[in-house]
Amino acid sequence: MDTSLRSLEEALSIRRQIETLEKRLASILRVPSAGAVPRGGPHRVSAATRAKLAAVANARWTRIKAGKERNPFKKKGGLTPAGRKRLSQLMKARWAARKRTAGKK
């Protein structure tokens, strides 16, 4: 029991030395310690940056409305009536084929 107590005290002493050395190293390197929690909170944007972003967005929308630039939110393409009819026929053919195979089982 005496040896285990001595080894435990030695381990505790070594742990304290390590902690003090880590603190000294962090102060030398100006690095936050491992236990420090990083600062949270919302990302703030300055008023000047917000104004620049708003000006760029307004200029972009002005170009889009003038027809000089494509609207990124406008729906592209779509299905023509002929394409819709063709898809309908293909689906009906698939369903009929499945019905035929299901009926044979």
Buried (B, 14 or more C-beta within 10 A) or exposed (E): EEEEEEEEEEEEEEEEEEEEEEEEEBEEEEEEEEEEEEEEEEEEEEEEEEEEEEEEEEEEEEEBEEEEEEEEEEEEEEEEEEEEEEEEEEEEEEEEEEEEEEEEE
